């Protein structure tokens, strides 16, 4: 029996080929890792650039009242906004998915659903006025978010119709009557139901939510119940999120609205945390401007005839009520309503000064 043997030369050749093969794999792996790392870095840079471009766009948009635009933007955007009443602190930021950069908007009021993932952004701006301009509100949504308004009686029709007609153009919106029980899942990213409390009370509207049982098998439905009381454009809002596991709407909290622009922000966002945080900015801005106008009234009082001074003293008292509006307004509806009365008094007073006197105007 003959046993074959590998010569030293043959063994060396096999070893060299094995070494070359391993070295080649290592080198190829190194180059592939460099390419992957470079590609990931480029993608991250592009996402960061997209976030910065969006930041510039929204800053420019917030400068003008009653402007609307449709922007091509096929990136997923996440909005993070929260307000802590105990510490009186807030955090507002948004970013494009994949970007490590968060664009802060602590001094802008942006109302949007928590996540937008589509090809176009619908952007609308409206000013909040309490006689004088307070702040510009920016509404951001897309056509992948569906807004469903339940309008089925004359009492509810007035306010909900105002909101419906104030929505950004090209918004996916719908009006239904009766019940939402059989409303189908149309595969939108989010469906937000908007209802108004009727003369039968909140329990009547809540009954519609309790009976909601459709093909929604994910947590992508939300609901708002609006209560306007004696006024069409001032009142309270209750927020609900659909829990697919429990197969029911869960109460998320309540807030207040000052006028049509603010309640529109609640509808656009469909989210109590985002709404509450941005509403707080409106109140803080109102309080700040009220203090400035009080100083202005004090200056006027030193330079005008005595016949004008009483008007400025009255205006200062109204401003003091507005100054306190930021003190947890949603927890103290009485103070909030007092501030609303002060706003109306200021408007009447300023109009009187303009038409009946020669005194300098309040604003």
Secondary structure, DSSP 4 states (H G I P E B T S, - for coil): -PPP---HHHHHHHHHHHHHHHHHHHHHHHHHHHHHHHHHHHHHHHHHHHHHHHHHHHHHHTTSTT-EEEEE--SEEEEEEEEETTTTEEEEEEEETT-S--EE-TTSEEEE-SEEESSEEEEEEEEEESSSEEEEEEEEE-TTEEEEEE--SHHHHHHHHHHHHHSPTT-EEEEE-S-STT------SEEEEEEE-BTTBHHHHHHHHHT--SS--SS-EEEEEEE-TT-SS-EEEEEEEEETTTTEEEEEEEEEE-SHHHHHHHHHH--HHHHHHHHHHHHHHHHHHHHHHHHHHHHHHHHS-HHHHHHHHHHHHHHHHHHGGGSSGGG-HHHHHHHHHHHHHHHHHHHHHHHH--SPP--
